[in-house]
Amino acid sequence: MSSRALVLGGGGREHALAHALARSASVSEVLVAPGNGGCQGDIDGTPIRRCAINRLKPTEVVALAKREEVD
């Protein structure tokens, strides 16, 4: 079973975490909010997608997680 992951932030650590998650066989997609220019594309066939939200607003984070059915 594949999971969808959400990474909050836009720095180097978040970039590295998103890429590591994308390489996992148990992850089907990685969402990064807000991410940075390097946090998008495919890694070994797993998409990494940036989402334009304010990660400091809990209501936006929860709405994104529900809308995107993040695991």
DRENTORKOL-3810 file (N, C-alpha, C; in nm, 4 decimals):
REM DRENTORKOL-3810
@n.u->0.0839; n.v->-0.1181; n.w->0.0000; ca.u->0.0000; ca.v->0.0000; ca.w->0.0000; c.u->0.0882; c.v->0.1242; c.w->0.0000
@n.u->0.0558; n.v->0.2189; n.w->-0.0860; ca.u->0.1349; ca.v->0.3409; ca.w->-0.0968; c.u->0.0707; c.v->0.4530; c.w->-0.0173
@n.u->0.1550; n.v->0.5386; n.w->0.0356; ca.u->0.1103; ca.v->0.6529; ca.w->0.1157; c.u->0.1420; c.v->0.7827; c.w->0.0445
@n.u->0.0663; n.v->0.8843; n.w->0.0794; ca.u->0.0942; ca.v->1.0200; ca.w->0.0327; c.u->0.1482; c.v->1.0959; c.w->0.1523
@n.u->0.2627; n.v->1.1608; n.w->0.1345; ca.u->0.3301; ca.v->1.2306; ca.w->0.2439; c.u->0.3228; c.v->1.3813; c.w->0.2235
@n.u->0.3203; n.v->1.4539; n.w->0.3348; ca.u->0.3203; ca.v->1.6005; ca.w->0.3327; c.u->0.4385; c.v->1.6494; c.w->0.4147
@n.u->0.5219; n.v->1.7318; n.w->0.3531; ca.u->0.6366; ca.v->1.7918; ca.w->0.4206; c.u->0.6093; c.v->1.9418; c.w->0.4296
@n.u->0.6189; n.v->1.9966; n.w->0.5507; ca.u->0.5954; ca.v->2.1400; ca.w->0.5703; c.u->0.7284; c.v->2.2134; c.w->0.5806
@n.u->0.7459; n.v->2.3166; n.w->0.5014; ca.u->0.8665; ca.v->2.3974; ca.w->0.5047; c.u->0.9230; c.v->2.4160; c.w->0.3654
@n.u->1.0285; n.v->2.4934; n.w->0.3561; ca.u->1.0855; ca.v->2.5222; ca.w->0.2262; c.u->1.2362; c.v->2.5310; c.w->0.2248
@n.u->1.2995; n.v->2.4846; n.w->0.3305; ca.u->1.4448; ca.v->2.4928; ca.w->0.3386; c.u->1.5144; c.v->2.3672; c.w->0.2891
@n.u->1.6429; n.v->2.3629; n.w->0.3127; ca.u->1.7247; ca.v->2.2503; ca.w->0.2683; c.u->1.6894; c.v->2.1189; c.w->0.3345
@n.u->1.6567; n.v->2.1234; n.w->0.4631; ca.u->1.6183; ca.v->1.9994; ca.w->0.5328; c.u->1.4907; c.v->1.9419; c.w->0.4741
@n.u->1.3929; n.v->2.0285; n.w->0.4476; ca.u->1.2672; ca.v->1.9829; ca.w->0.3908; c.u->1.2879; c.v->1.9279; c.w->0.2493
@n.u->1.3754; n.v->1.9928; n.w->0.1739; ca.u->1.4097; ca.v->1.9462; ca.w->0.0400; c.u->1.4674; c.v->1.8045; c.w->0.0478
@n.u->1.5632; n.v->1.7833; n.w->0.1367; ca.u->1.6250; ca.v->1.6516; ca.w->0.1520; c.u->1.5239; c.v->1.5480; c.w->0.1999
@n.u->1.4370; n.v->1.5862; n.w->0.2921; ca.u->1.3355; ca.v->1.4951; ca.w->0.3429; c.u->1.2382; c.v->1.4560; c.w->0.2319
@n.u->1.1938; n.v->1.5517; n.w->0.1519; ca.u->1.1015; ca.v->1.5222; ca.w->0.0414; c.u->1.1646; c.v->1.4247; c.w->-0.0570
@n.u->1.2918; n.v->1.4453; n.w->-0.0890; ca.u->1.3600; ca.v->1.3555; ca.w->-0.1829; c.u->1.3787; c.v->1.2162; c.w->-0.1230
@n.u->1.4075; n.v->1.2079; n.w->0.0058; ca.u->1.4215; ca.v->1.0772; ca.w->0.0713; c.u->1.2875; c.v->1.0039; c.w->0.0731
@n.u->1.1805; n.v->1.0753; n.w->0.1052; ca.u->1.0477; ca.v->1.0128; ca.w->0.1047; c.u->1.0108; c.v->0.9645; c.w->-0.0353
@n.u->1.0432; n.v->1.0418; n.w->-0.1371; ca.u->1.0098; ca.v->1.0050; ca.w->-0.2744; c.u->1.0822; c.v->0.8781; c.w->-0.3181
@n.u->1.1960; n.v->0.8495; n.w->-0.2590; ca.u->1.2705; ca.v->0.7284; ca.w->-0.2936; c.u->1.2183; c.v->0.6049; c.w->-0.2209
@n.u->1.1285; n.v->0.6239; n.w->-0.1255; ca.u->1.0730; ca.v->0.5116; ca.w->-0.0503; c.u->0.9695; c.v->0.4370; c.w->-0.1344
@n.u->0.9751; n.v->0.3069; n.w->-0.1318; ca.u->0.8797; ca.v->0.2242; ca.w->-0.2068; c.u->0.7385; c.v->0.2361; c.w->-0.1512
@n.u->0.7234; n.v->0.2810; n.w->-0.0282; ca.u->0.5905; ca.v->0.2899; ca.w->0.0331; c.u->0.5247; c.v->0.4262; c.w->0.0148
@n.u->0.5889; n.v->0.5171; n.w->-0.0583; ca.u->0.5336; ca.v->0.6515; ca.w->-0.0801; c.u->0.5017; c.v->0.6681; c.w->-0.2283
@n.u->0.3752; n.v->0.7063; n.w->-0.2563; ca.u->0.3324; ca.v->0.7231; ca.w->-0.3955; c.u->0.3417; c.v->0.8675; c.w->-0.4435
@n.u->0.3356; n.v->0.9637; n.w->-0.3495; ca.u->0.3464; ca.v->1.1049; ca.w->-0.3843; c.u->0.3889; c.v->1.1837; c.w->-0.2615
@n.u->0.4692; n.v->1.2876; n.w->-0.2844; ca.u->0.5124; ca.v->1.3764; ca.w->-0.1764; c.u->0.4640; c.v->1.5166; c.w->-0.2081
@n.u->0.3935; n.v->1.5759; n.w->-0.1128; ca.u->0.3509; ca.v->1.7149; ca.w->-0.1242; c.u->0.4397; c.v->1.7979; c.w->-0.0335
@n.u->0.4835; n.v->1.9134; n.w->-0.0820; ca.u->0.5685; ca.v->2.0018; ca.w->-0.0041; c.u->0.5008; c.v->2.1382; c.w->0.0026
@n.u->0.4862; n.v->2.1903; n.w->0.1249; ca.u->0.4184; ca.v->2.3189; ca.w->0.1425; c.u->0.5015; c.v->2.4097; c.w->0.2312
@n.u->0.5480; n.v->2.5236; n.w->0.1878; ca.u->0.5324; ca.v->2.5725; ca.w->0.0522; c.u->0.6404; c.v->2.5214; c.w->-0.0419
@n.u->0.7448; n.v->2.4614; n.w->0.0113; ca.u->0.8515; ca.v->2.4095; ca.w->-0.0734; c.u->0.9403; c.v->2.5188; c.w->-0.1290
@n.u->1.0277; n.v->2.4800; n.w->-0.2195; ca.u->1.1149; ca.v->2.5737; ca.w->-0.2900; c.u->1.1309; c.v->2.5243; c.w->-0.4330
@n.u->1.2029; n.v->2.5969; n.w->-0.5128; ca.u->1.2176; ca.v->2.5626; ca.w->-0.6541; c.u->1.2713; c.v->2.4238; c.w->-0.6804
@n.u->1.3524; n.v->2.3707; n.w->-0.5899; ca.u->1.4080; ca.v->2.2372; ca.w->-0.6082; c.u->1.3176; c.v->2.1254; c.w->-0.5601
@n.u->1.2096; n.v->2.1621; n.w->-0.4935; ca.u->1.1163; ca.v->2.0635; ca.w->-0.4368; c.u->1.0009; c.v->2.0366; c.w->-0.5317
@n.u->1.0311; n.v->1.9857; n.w->-0.6482; ca.u->0.9253; ca.v->1.9481; ca.w->-0.7414; c.u->0.9830; c.v->1.8558; c.w->-0.8466
@n.u->0.8984; n.v->1.7861; n.w->-0.9166; ca.u->0.9425; ca.v->1.6933; ca.w->-1.0192; c.u->0.9256; c.v->1.5499; c.w->-0.9739
@n.u->0.9910; n.v->1.4586; n.w->-1.0419; ca.u->0.9827; ca.v->1.3165; ca.w->-1.0102; c.u->1.1171; c.v->1.2649; c.w->-0.9621
@n.u->1.1118; n.v->1.1794; n.w->-0.8605; ca.u->1.2307; ca.v->1.1100; ca.w->-0.8118; c.u->1.2007; c.v->0.9612; c.w->-0.8238
@n.u->1.2713; n.v->0.8936; n.w->-0.9094; ca.u->1.2498; ca.v->0.7504; ca.w->-0.9311; c.u->1.1029; c.v->0.7185; c.w->-0.9578
@n.u->1.0336; n.v->0.8058; n.w->-1.0315; ca.u->0.8943; ca.v->0.7831; ca.w->-1.0673; c.u->0.7926; c.v->0.8322; c.w->-0.9660
@n.u->0.8378; n.v->0.8835; n.w->-0.8520; ca.u->0.7463; ca.v->0.9354; ca.w->-0.7499; c.u->0.7406; c.v->1.0871; c.w->-0.7617
@n.u->0.6205; n.v->1.1419; n.w->-0.7823; ca.u->0.6096; ca.v->1.2874; ca.w->-0.7963; c.u->0.6257; c.v->1.3618; c.w->-0.6639
@n.u->0.6943; n.v->1.4752; n.w->-0.6725; ca.u->0.7024; ca.v->1.5712; ca.w->-0.5625; c.u->0.6337; c.v->1.6969; c.w->-0.6142
@n.u->0.5320; n.v->1.7419; n.w->-0.5398; ca.u->0.4521; ca.v->1.8555; ca.w->-0.5856; c.u->0.4470; c.v->1.9629; c.w->-0.4785
@n.u->0.4731; n.v->2.0869; n.w->-0.5205; ca.u->0.4645; ca.v->2.2012; ca.w->-0.4297; c.u->0.3198; c.v->2.2465; c.w->-0.4158
@n.u->0.2832; n.v->2.2896; n.w->-0.2970; ca.u->0.1486; ca.v->2.3398; ca.w->-0.2692; c.u->0.1609; c.v->2.4782; c.w->-0.2076
@n.u->0.0912; n.v->2.5733; n.w->-0.2660; ca.u->0.1004; ca.v->2.7124; ca.w->-0.2218; c.u->0.0032; c.v->2.7388; c.w->-0.1066
@n.u->0.0500; n.v->2.7138; n.w->0.0151; ca.u->-0.0272; ca.v->2.7475; ca.w->0.1343; c.u->0.0655; c.v->2.8150; c.w->0.2337
@n.u->0.0073; n.v->2.8750; n.w->0.3342; ca.u->0.0859; ca.v->2.9318; ca.w->0.4432; c.u->0.0981; c.v->2.8241; c.w->0.5502
@n.u->0.2136; n.v->2.7647; n.w->0.5627; ca.u->0.2341; ca.v->2.6533; ca.w->0.6556; c.u->0.2199; c.v->2.6954; c.w->0.8013
@n.u->0.2182; n.v->2.8251; n.w->0.8274; ca.u->0.2031; ca.v->2.8742; ca.w->0.9643; c.u->0.0563; c.v->2.8923; c.w->1.0043
@n.u->-0.0337; n.v->2.8639; n.w->0.9120; ca.u->-0.1777; ca.v->2.8726; ca.w->0.9408; c.u->-0.2342; c.v->2.7304; c.w->0.9476
@n.u->-0.2589; n.v->2.6815; n.w->1.0685; ca.u->-0.3057; ca.v->2.5426; ca.w->1.0847; c.u->-0.4300; c.v->2.5091; c.w->1.0025
@n.u->-0.5211; n.v->2.6033; n.w->0.9864; ca.u->-0.6422; ca.v->2.5735; ca.w->0.9091; c.u->-0.6092; c.v->2.5438; c.w->0.7631
@n.u->-0.5093; n.v->2.6128; n.w->0.7084; ca.u->-0.4677; ca.v->2.5863; ca.w->0.5701; c.u->-0.3999; c.v->2.4503; c.w->0.5583
@n.u->-0.3188; n.v->2.4155; n.w->0.6565; ca.u->-0.2492; ca.v->2.2865; ca.w->0.6548; c.u->-0.3507; c.v->2.1723; c.w->0.6631
@n.u->-0.4458; n.v->2.1833; n.w->0.7550; ca.u->-0.5475; ca.v->2.0784; ca.w->0.7708; c.u->-0.6328; c.v->2.0678; c.w->0.6447
@n.u->-0.6724; n.v->2.1806; n.w->0.5881; ca.u->-0.7535; ca.v->2.1787; ca.w->0.4659; c.u->-0.6781; c.v->2.1107; c.w->0.3517
@n.u->-0.5502; n.v->2.1401; n.w->0.3379; ca.u->-0.4679; ca.v->2.0769; ca.w->0.2338; c.u->-0.4598; c.v->1.9264; c.w->0.2574
@n.u->-0.4306; n.v->1.8863; n.w->0.3786; ca.u->-0.4169; ca.v->1.7430; ca.w->0.4102; c.u->-0.5468; c.v->1.6677; c.w->0.3822
@n.u->-0.6596; n.v->1.7282; n.w->0.4154; ca.u->-0.7888; ca.v->1.6635; ca.w->0.3877; c.u->-0.8175; c.v->1.6594; c.w->0.2387
@n.u->-0.7974; n.v->1.7717; n.w->0.1711; ca.u->-0.8258; ca.v->1.7802; ca.w->0.0274; c.u->-0.7411; c.v->1.6814; c.w->-0.0527
@n.u->-0.6152; n.v->1.6695; n.w->-0.0147; ca.u->-0.5221; ca.v->1.5842; ca.w->-0.0873; c.u->-0.5172; c.v->1.4405; c.w->-0.0340
@n.u->-0.5947; n.v->1.4135; n.w->0.0704; ca.u->-0.5990; ca.v->1.2803; ca.w->0.1322; c.u->-0.4593; c.v->1.2299; c.w->0.1694
@n.u->-0.3879; n.v->1.3149; n.w->0.2426; ca.u->-0.2529; ca.v->1.2838; ca.w->0.2880; c.u->-0.2594; c.v->1.1795; c.w->0.3988
@n.u->-0.1680; n.v->1.0844; n.w->0.3941; ca.u->-0.1627; ca.v->0.9817; ca.w->0.4978; c.u->-0.0807; c.v->1.0280; c.w->0.6157
END
